[in-house]
């Protein structure tokens, strides 16, 4: 029912047509193998039976490198988002997004290959793939980056690193400036890119 509803919404946008509808990752791959025409954009969930979104995305990126993948999921955890973007997804929206955001996502991916509004900026996706964007950091900034993927609030980070919350916030602001990001999610992506934390 959800898939049929999404298909109907997409049909109402104009300029898009749903040509394949699948229950899970394995069925999607099977239909791709049998299809005479493949889609330009795939809308994919993370939680799926048989072949989940992580595995399906990796297979799609290897077998169909020109195919764009938009993740639509209820997962809000930073590492879930980052892992999908790092593995090649072009965009990420939540299932409770309004139809207008889905339309904007499809149009943006069709035109530019990227849609990350509301979750992460375009700069963050480039950071995953471009080591030239990584600035030099102090030892304290590196320690803070390592803690960004955790559930620790800034006060708890300060206690762990034996400093003050004001100092942590100051370093955080410096990191925002250096990486040209404005969210903790952005810093998590940077930490992953630098190999300071793992997405697994």
VENGI-V628125 format. One record per residue. N is the residue number from 1. RES is the residue in one letter. OMEGA is omega in radians with two decimals (none if undefined). Layout:
BEGIN
N_RES_OMEGA, N_RES_OMEGA
END
This chain:
BEGIN
1_X_3.14, 2_X_-3.12, 3_X_3.14, 4_X_3.09, 5_X_3.10, 6_X_3.12, 7_X_3.13, 8_X_3.12, 9_X_3.14, 10_X_3.14, 11_X_-3.12, 12_X_-3.11, 13_X_-3.01, 14_X_3.14, 15_X_3.12, 16_X_3.11, 17_X_3.09, 18_X_-3.09, 19_X_3.10, 20_X_3.14, 21_X_-3.07, 22_X_-3.10, 23_X_-3.11, 24_X_-3.07, 25_X_-3.11, 26_X_3.10, 27_X_3.10, 28_X_-3.13, 29_X_3.10, 30_X_3.14, 31_X_3.06, 32_X_-3.09, 33_X_-3.10, 34_X_-3.02, 35_X_3.04, 36_X_3.09, 37_X_-3.14, 38_X_3.13, 39_X_3.06, 40_X_-3.12, 41_X_3.09, 42_X_3.03, 43_X_-2.96, 44_X_3.04, 45_X_3.03, 46_X_-3.12, 47_X_3.12, 48_X_3.09, 49_X_3.10, 50_X_3.14, 51_X_-3.05, 52_X_-3.07, 53_X_3.13, 54_X_-3.11, 55_X_-3.13, 56_X_3.12, 57_X_-3.14, 58_X_3.13, 59_X_3.13, 60_X_-3.13, 61_X_-3.14, 62_X_-3.06, 63_X_-3.07, 64_X_-3.01, 65_X_-3.14, 66_X_-3.10, 67_X_3.13, 68_X_-3.10, 69_X_3.04, 70_X_3.11, 71_X_3.04, 72_X_-3.00, 73_X_3.01, 74_X_3.12, 75_X_3.13, 76_X_-3.07, 77_X_-3.07, 78_X_-3.06, 79_X_3.08, 80_X_3.12, 81_X_-3.08, 82_X_-3.13, 83_X_-3.13, 84_X_3.12, 85_X_-3.14, 86_X_-3.11, 87_X_3.00, 88_X_3.07, 89_X_-3.11, 90_X_-3.13, 91_X_-3.08, 92_X_3.05, 93_X_-3.14, 94_X_-3.11, 95_X_3.14, 96_X_3.07, 97_X_3.10, 98_X_3.13, 99_X_-3.13, 100_X_3.12, 101_X_3.07, 102_X_3.12, 103_X_3.12, 104_X_3.14, 105_X_-3.14, 106_X_-3.13, 107_X_-3.14, 108_X_3.13, 109_X_3.11, 110_X_-3.06, 111_X_-3.01, 112_X_-3.12, 113_X_-3.07, 114_X_2.91, 115_X_-3.14, 116_X_-3.08, 117_X_3.09, 118_X_-3.13, 119_X_3.12, 120_X_3.13, 121_X_3.13, 122_X_3.14, 123_X_-3.08, 124_X_3.11, 125_X_3.10, 126_X_-3.12, 127_X_3.13, 128_X_-2.97, 129_X_-3.00, 130_X_-3.11, 131_X_3.14, 132_X_-3.10, 133_X_-3.06, 134_X_-3.12, 135_X_3.04, 136_X_-3.05, 137_X_3.02, 138_X_3.14, 139_X_3.13, 140_X_3.12, 141_X_3.10, 142_X_3.13, 143_X_3.11, 144_X_3.11, 145_X_3.14, 146_X_-3.09, 147_X_-3.08, 148_X_-3.14, 149_X_-3.13, 150_X_3.11, 151_X_-3.10, 152_X_2.99, 153_X_-3.03, 154_X_3.10, 155_X_3.14, 156_X_3.03, 157_X_-3.13, 158_X_3.13, 159_X_-3.10, 160_X_-3.09, 161_X_3.08, 162_X_3.08, 163_X_-3.11, 164_X_3.09, 165_X_3.11, 166_X_3.12, 167_X_3.13, 168_X_3.13, 169_X_3.10, 170_X_3.09, 171_X_3.11, 172_X_3.12, 173_X_3.08, 174_X_3.11, 175_X_3.07, 176_X_-3.11, 177_X_-3.08, 178_X_-3.09, 179_X_-3.12, 180_X_3.08, 181_X_-3.14, 182_X_3.13, 183_X_3.09, 184_X_3.07, 185_X_3.11, 186_X_3.13, 187_X_3.10, 188_X_3.10, 189_X_3.13, 190_X_3.13, 191_X_3.11, 192_X_-3.13, 193_X_-3.12, 194_X_3.14, 195_X_-3.11, 196_X_3.09, 197_X_-3.14, 198_X_3.09, 199_X_-3.07, 200_X_none
END
